[in-house]
Amino acid sequence: MPHIEAQGLSINFPLYHLGARSLKKRLMAAASIRLREDDSHRIVVVALRDLSFRINAGERVALVGSNGAGKTTLLRTLAGTYEPVAGRLEVEGTIGALLDPSAGMDPDATGRENIVLRGLFLGLSDAECKALVEEAGRFSGLNEFLDVPIRTYSAGMSIRLSFAVATLMSPQILLMDEWFLAGDADFMARASERLEKLVVGADILVLATHDMAIVRRWCTRVIRLASGRIEADGTVEEVLGPA
Ligand SMILES: Nc1ncnc2c1ncn2[C@@H]1O[C@H](COP(=O)(O)OP(=O)(O)OP(=O)(O)O)[C@@H](O)[C@H]1O
C-alpha cells in the first residue's frame, strides 16, 4: 500500500557564502532557533527539525504554516530532491510532483520538445509521445508558443505547460505546492476539473498551501509547521477549527 513514513527527519541548508567571521558571530549572537553552527563550523539554516509522521493511503494532507515554516522543503524532501541530514524517510508508491514549474524542463528546448522529452522519460513510445504533444499542447492553450524555447515563457505560461504535462500522469502519491493553483482565471477554470481528477485519483495527496478554503475542500488532515517543527497534526477541524 502507498504510504509515507518519516522518523526524526531533519534538513539543514549550509550557508556557504557566510565567510566573514564577524558576520557569523553576529548571526549566532542573534540566538535564532533556525541558525546554528554545524560540526564543520558552517552556519546552517535548520529548515526541518525532527519531524515524525506517517501518511497512509486515502489521506489528503495539507501542509500549512507561515512563510519559511518549512512546507516547500518538506515537499521537496518527500520528492527525493533533498537528502535528510538526520532521521529516516520511507516513501512507498509512484510519485507525481507538482513542485517547480521548470523542474525537469530544458530551458533551451521548445515547449513541444519538452513535452516529448518528458514522454520519453516516462518510457512512452514515439506514437504515445506524439499523442502527448497533441493533448498537452491543446490543453495548455500555448498555440504558436509551443514552438518557442521555454526560457522565453512568462511564469504563467510555464505553469500552463508543466500543468498540462504533469496532469497527464496518474501518480499514487501527489505532491503539490500552491503555485500550481496560481494560473490565470481563464486557465484555472479549464484546469480545475483535471486537477480534481488527479487529486481524487491519487492515493495520497500532500499539498502545501496558505489557502484554507482549498484545505477544507480537498484535505482530510492538516500538518501545521512552525520554524521547521510540527506544531499541530490532526483532522482539518482539529487544527483549523470549525468552518
Ligand atoms: N536553498 C536554500 N538555502 C538556504 N536556506 C533555505 C533554502 N531553501 C529554504 N531555505 C530556508 O529553509 C526554511 C524553510 O523554507 P521553505 O521554503 O521550506 O518554507 P515555506 O514554509 O515553504 O515558506 P513559504 O510559505 O514562504 O513558501 C526557511 O528559513 C528558508 O530560508
The ligand as a Tripos MOL2 file, in Angstrom:
@<TRIPOS>MOLECULE
LIG
   31    33     1     0     0
SMALL
NO_CHARGES

@<TRIPOS>ATOM
      1 N1         18.1930   26.5030   -0.7490 N.pl3     1 LIG1
      2 C1         18.1290   27.0360    0.4720 C.ar      1 LIG1
      3 N2         19.2530   27.5370    1.0760 N.ar      1 LIG1
      4 C2         19.1920   28.0640    2.3100 C.ar      1 LIG1
      5 N3         18.0690   28.1370    3.0520 N.ar      1 LIG1
      6 C3         16.9390   27.6520    2.5130 C.ar      1 LIG1
      7 C4         16.8940   27.0920    1.1950 C.ar      1 LIG1
      8 N4         15.6170   26.6960    0.9370 N.ar      1 LIG1
      9 C5         14.9060   27.0090    2.0360 C.ar      1 LIG1
     10 N5         15.6900   27.5810    2.9820 N.ar      1 LIG1
     11 C6         15.2770   28.0250    4.3330 C.3       1 LIG1
     12 O1         14.5440   26.9570    4.9150 O.3       1 LIG1
     13 C7         13.4450   27.4690    5.6590 C.3       1 LIG1
     14 C8         12.1580   26.8270    5.1410 C.3       1 LIG1
     15 O2         11.8690   27.3190    3.8350 O.3       1 LIG1
     16 P1         10.6350   26.7930    2.9680 P.3       1 LIG1
     17 O3         10.7940   27.3480    1.5890 O.co2     1 LIG1
     18 O4         10.5320   25.3220    3.1210 O.co2     1 LIG1
     19 O5          9.3980   27.4840    3.7090 O.3       1 LIG1
     20 P2          7.8480   27.5140    3.2900 P.3       1 LIG1
     21 O6          7.0820   27.0920    4.5080 O.co2     1 LIG1
     22 O7          7.6190   26.7440    2.0500 O.co2     1 LIG1
     23 O8          7.6340   29.0720    3.0530 O.3       1 LIG1
     24 P3          6.6480   29.8830    2.0480 P.3       1 LIG1
     25 O9          5.2810   29.8170    2.6440 O.co2     1 LIG1
     26 O10         7.2290   31.2670    2.1220 O.co2     1 LIG1
     27 O11         6.7740   29.2600    0.6870 O.co2     1 LIG1
     28 C9         13.4840   28.9890    5.5010 C.3       1 LIG1
     29 O12        14.1260   29.5110    6.6640 O.3       1 LIG1
     30 C10        14.3450   29.2260    4.2920 C.3       1 LIG1
     31 O13        15.0810   30.4240    4.4300 O.3       1 LIG1
@<TRIPOS>BOND
     1     1     2 1
     2     2     3 ar
     3     2     7 ar
     4     3     4 ar
     5     4     5 ar
     6     5     6 ar
     7     6     7 ar
     8     6    10 ar
     9     7     8 ar
    10     8     9 ar
    11     9    10 ar
    12    10    11 1
    13    11    12 1
    14    11    30 1
    15    12    13 1
    16    13    14 1
    17    13    28 1
    18    14    15 1
    19    15    16 1
    20    16    17 2
    21    16    18 1
    22    16    19 1
    23    19    20 1
    24    20    21 2
    25    20    22 1
    26    20    23 1
    27    23    24 1
    28    24    25 2
    29    24    26 1
    30    24    27 1
    31    28    29 1
    32    28    30 1
    33    30    31 1
@<TRIPOS>SUBSTRUCTURE
     1 LIG1         1 GROUP 0 **** ****
